[in-house]
Amino acid sequence: MIQVKQFAFNHFQTNCYVLWDEATRQCAIVDPACETQSEEHLLHRFILSQQLTPTLLLLTHAHTDHICGLRQIATQYHLPVTTHHDSIRLLRTAGGYGAVLGFDVDRMDDLDTHFVVDGDQLTLGESTVECRYVPGHCPGSMAYVLHPEQMVLTGDALFRFSIGRTDLPGGDLTQLLASIRQRLLTLDGDYMVLPGHGDCSSIAEEINMNPFL
């Protein structure tokens, strides 16, 4: 079984998740959004306190508020960046986007990268994580599904009673709504939604109460 710890990092309060397999203590870091050294230390101390071994570094997407700590975390734990190939342009332009949004980051496309596509299964210890492609908020957006735990990490595609913005370059409202309906709302209603910002909800709550859907 996989356990989950949620952190809210940087001045955008971006959710960073640590997923770990109870049997092996292997863990995945999802969206390393650490903006400061104190946030990096908080994440590192948690990993040490739980005696975890990071083996995966996952991106839901490559907007700067989700990757501002990417280089530091990838280097510290010697991990490739797992993402969709369409994230490359955002990784390449992270510095420019970051400057607009108040983040001091470099381009990230020189990091070791492992590309995934819709339907891929990632191994985390004795557990698996399913990758689902959910473009629309931005190119390369991925959701990660934990089926035994009935959880889905939706990044900025789906929030509690809201959806991701589509007015940034590469955003497409029609595509986002199709991604949500075809790749997320088809999950059982009991699945917990773990978004890129804000509080958690469930698939059933989003079907019944999300005004955008």
C-alpha positions as CSV (number, residue, x, y, z in Angstrom):
1,M,0.0,0.0,0.0
2,I,1.1,3.6,-0.7
3,Q,1.0,6.3,2.0
4,V,0.8,10.0,1.1
5,K,2.2,13.2,2.7
6,Q,1.2,16.6,1.4
7,F,3.2,19.8,1.6
8,A,2.3,23.3,0.4
9,F,5.4,25.1,-0.9
10,N,6.4,28.5,-2.3
11,H,4.4,31.8,-2.6
12,F,1.9,30.1,-4.8
13,Q,1.2,27.4,-2.1
14,T,1.8,24.6,-4.6
15,N,1.1,21.1,-3.3
16,C,4.1,18.8,-3.3
17,Y,3.4,15.1,-2.4
18,V,5.6,12.3,-1.1
19,L,4.2,8.9,-1.9
20,W,5.8,5.9,-0.3
21,D,5.4,2.1,-0.5
22,E,5.0,0.8,3.1
23,A,6.6,-2.5,2.4
24,T,9.9,-1.2,0.9
25,R,10.0,2.5,2.1
26,Q,10.7,3.5,-1.5
27,C,9.1,6.9,-2.2
28,A,8.2,9.2,-5.1
29,I,8.4,13.0,-4.9
30,V,5.6,14.6,-6.9
31,D,6.1,18.3,-8.0
32,P,9.2,19.5,-6.1
33,A,7.9,23.0,-5.6
34,C,10.4,24.0,-2.9
35,E,11.3,27.7,-3.3
36,T,13.6,28.2,-0.3
37,Q,16.2,26.2,1.4
38,S,14.0,25.9,4.5
39,E,11.3,24.2,2.3
40,E,14.0,21.9,0.8
41,H,15.1,21.0,4.3
42,L,11.6,20.4,5.5
43,L,11.1,17.9,2.6
44,H,14.4,16.2,3.3
45,R,13.8,16.0,7.0
46,F,10.5,14.2,6.4
47,I,12.1,11.7,4.1
48,L,14.8,11.0,6.6
49,S,12.4,10.8,9.5
50,Q,10.3,8.2,7.7
51,Q,13.4,6.3,6.6
52,L,12.4,6.6,2.9
53,T,14.5,6.1,-0.2
54,P,13.5,8.3,-3.1
55,T,13.3,6.3,-6.4
56,L,10.9,8.5,-8.5
57,L,10.6,12.2,-9.2
58,L,7.3,12.9,-10.9
59,L,5.9,16.1,-12.5
60,T,2.2,16.6,-13.0
61,H,3.2,19.5,-15.3
62,A,6.1,21.9,-15.7
63,H,4.7,25.3,-14.8
64,T,7.3,27.1,-12.7
65,D,5.5,27.0,-9.4
66,H,5.5,23.2,-9.6
67,I,9.2,22.8,-10.6
68,C,11.0,25.6,-8.8
69,G,12.9,23.0,-6.6
70,L,13.3,20.5,-9.4
71,R,17.0,20.9,-10.0
72,Q,17.9,20.8,-6.4
73,I,15.8,17.7,-5.6
74,A,16.9,15.9,-8.8
75,T,20.5,16.5,-8.0
76,Q,20.3,15.7,-4.3
77,Y,18.6,12.3,-4.9
78,H,20.2,11.5,-8.3
79,L,16.8,11.0,-9.9
80,P,15.7,11.5,-13.5
81,V,12.7,13.7,-14.0
82,T,9.6,11.7,-15.0
83,T,7.3,13.7,-17.2
84,H,5.5,13.8,-20.5
85,H,7.5,14.8,-23.5
86,D,5.3,17.8,-24.2
87,S,6.7,19.4,-21.0
88,I,10.1,20.0,-22.6
89,R,9.2,23.5,-23.9
90,L,8.1,24.6,-20.4
91,L,11.2,23.1,-18.9
92,R,13.3,25.0,-21.4
93,T,11.6,28.3,-20.7
94,A,11.3,27.9,-16.9
95,G,13.6,30.9,-16.3
96,G,11.5,33.3,-18.4
97,Y,8.2,32.1,-16.9
98,G,9.7,32.2,-13.4
99,A,10.9,35.8,-13.7
100,V,7.3,36.8,-14.6
101,L,5.9,34.9,-11.6
102,G,8.5,35.9,-9.1
103,F,10.6,32.7,-9.1
104,D,14.4,32.6,-9.6
105,V,15.0,29.4,-11.5
106,D,17.1,28.3,-14.5
107,R,16.0,26.3,-17.5
108,M,15.5,22.7,-16.6
109,D,15.6,20.8,-19.9
110,D,19.2,19.7,-19.3
111,L,18.2,17.4,-16.5
112,D,18.1,13.6,-17.0
113,T,14.6,12.9,-18.1
114,H,12.3,9.8,-18.3
115,F,9.3,10.3,-20.5
116,V,5.9,8.7,-19.8
117,V,2.7,8.5,-21.9
118,D,-0.9,7.8,-21.1
119,G,-1.4,4.3,-19.6
120,D,2.2,3.8,-18.4
121,Q,2.6,1.9,-15.1
122,L,5.4,3.1,-12.8
123,T,6.8,0.8,-10.1
124,L,7.1,2.1,-6.6
125,G,8.5,-0.6,-4.4
126,E,5.8,-3.3,-4.4
127,S,3.1,-0.8,-5.6
128,T,2.2,0.7,-9.0
129,V,1.3,4.2,-10.1
130,E,-0.8,4.6,-13.3
131,C,0.0,7.6,-15.6
132,R,-2.9,9.4,-17.3
133,Y,-2.4,12.1,-19.8
134,V,-4.7,15.2,-19.1
135,P,-3.7,18.1,-21.4
136,G,-5.5,21.3,-21.5
137,H,-4.1,23.3,-18.6
138,C,-0.8,23.2,-20.3
139,P,1.1,20.8,-22.6
140,G,2.4,17.7,-20.9
141,S,0.0,17.6,-18.0
142,M,-0.2,14.2,-16.3
143,A,-2.3,12.7,-13.5
144,Y,-1.1,9.8,-11.4
145,V,-3.6,7.2,-10.1
146,L,-3.2,5.0,-7.1
147,H,-5.8,2.3,-7.6
148,P,-5.7,0.3,-4.4
149,E,-5.7,3.5,-2.3
150,Q,-8.4,5.1,-4.5
151,M,-6.5,8.3,-5.0
152,V,-5.6,10.4,-8.0
153,L,-3.1,13.3,-8.2
154,T,-4.6,15.7,-10.7
155,G,-2.0,18.5,-10.7
156,D,-3.7,21.7,-12.0
157,A,-6.2,19.9,-14.2
158,L,-8.8,19.5,-11.5
159,F,-9.2,21.3,-8.2
160,R,-11.8,21.1,-5.4
161,F,-14.8,22.6,-7.1
162,S,-12.7,24.2,-9.9
163,I,-10.5,23.4,-12.8
164,G,-7.1,24.7,-14.1
165,R,-6.7,28.0,-15.9
166,T,-6.4,27.8,-19.6
167,D,-5.4,31.4,-20.5
168,L,-1.6,30.7,-20.4
169,P,0.3,29.6,-23.5
170,G,-0.7,26.1,-24.5
171,G,-3.9,26.2,-22.5
172,D,-7.1,24.9,-24.1
173,L,-10.4,24.9,-22.3
174,T,-12.1,22.4,-24.6
175,Q,-9.2,20.0,-24.3
176,L,-9.0,20.4,-20.6
177,L,-12.7,19.6,-20.1
178,A,-12.4,16.6,-22.4
179,S,-9.4,15.4,-20.4
180,I,-11.2,15.7,-17.1
181,R,-14.3,13.9,-18.3
182,Q,-12.5,11.1,-20.1
183,R,-9.5,10.5,-17.9
184,L,-10.6,11.6,-14.4
185,L,-14.3,11.5,-13.9
186,T,-14.4,7.9,-15.2
187,L,-12.8,6.8,-12.0
188,D,-15.0,5.6,-9.2
189,G,-16.7,8.3,-7.2
190,D,-14.9,7.2,-4.0
191,Y,-11.4,8.2,-5.4
192,M,-9.9,11.0,-3.5
193,V,-8.7,14.0,-5.7
194,L,-5.3,15.3,-4.6
195,P,-4.8,18.6,-6.6
196,G,-1.9,20.8,-7.3
197,H,-3.2,23.6,-5.1
198,G,-5.8,23.7,-2.3
199,D,-7.8,21.1,-0.5
200,C,-8.6,17.5,-1.5
201,S,-12.0,16.3,-2.6
202,S,-13.5,13.2,-4.3
203,I,-14.5,12.3,-7.8
204,A,-18.1,12.1,-6.7
205,E,-18.0,15.6,-5.2
206,E,-16.5,17.0,-8.4
207,I,-19.2,15.3,-10.6
208,N,-22.0,16.6,-8.4
209,M,-20.7,20.0,-7.2
210,N,-18.0,21.4,-9.6
211,P,-19.7,24.3,-11.4
212,F,-17.3,23.9,-14.4
213,L,-18.3,20.3,-15.0
